Every structure is written in structure tokens, then in C-alpha cells.
Amino acid sequence: MVCKKCEKKLSKLAAPDPFTASSSSNRKIGENKLLTRQGASSKTKPYDRKCKDCKQTVSQNSAKYCHGCAYKKGLCSMCGKQILDTTMYTMSSK
């Protein structure tokens, strides 16, 4: 679960879109896009972040909570802001 503000921070694909005009300029043949772009260090280790509650690895690069903990508490997984009111939800563990 991600709030509207954090939707634009979601991870993008490593390969650029070949049909956009911006991706065709200054392209080198045989270049590794993961290693040459800005912020490549966080992209090469995508699963080293842990959830604050259960210490499970998170799937998004800048997430603070895993999907399960974010849904149980009704939080945004990236910023931790309350999104849903889960008081009336029937969940096995809260």
C-alpha cells in the first residue's frame, strides 16, 4: 500500500522505454544501464532493506514496511503515513 504522494517514488524498470524520444539520445552499445545511471548503488542491492516491524526484506527500494505489515496497520509502506482505518477489518493478527 502506497499513498498518492509516494506513488511517484516507486521503483522504475532498469531498461529504458525504447519508444520515447529521451531514451534514444547518447546511447552506448553494450552499456550496463544498472551500473551507469545515477543512484546505481541502491539499485544493485534492492533487497537489503528490512521492515521496521517484522524485519522481513521489503520489495521496494525505499520502503519502510513490508506489504503485510503495511496492510495490517493501514500504513503507507514508504512513508508510514496512515492511509486506511483498519478498526472494522477482520484480520487474523493485528
Secondary structure, 3 states (H helix, E strand, C coil): CCCCCCHHHCCCCCCCCCCCCHHHCCCCCCCCHHHHCCCHHHHHCCCCCECCCCCCECCCCCCCCCHHHHHHHCECCCCCCECCCCCCCCCCCC
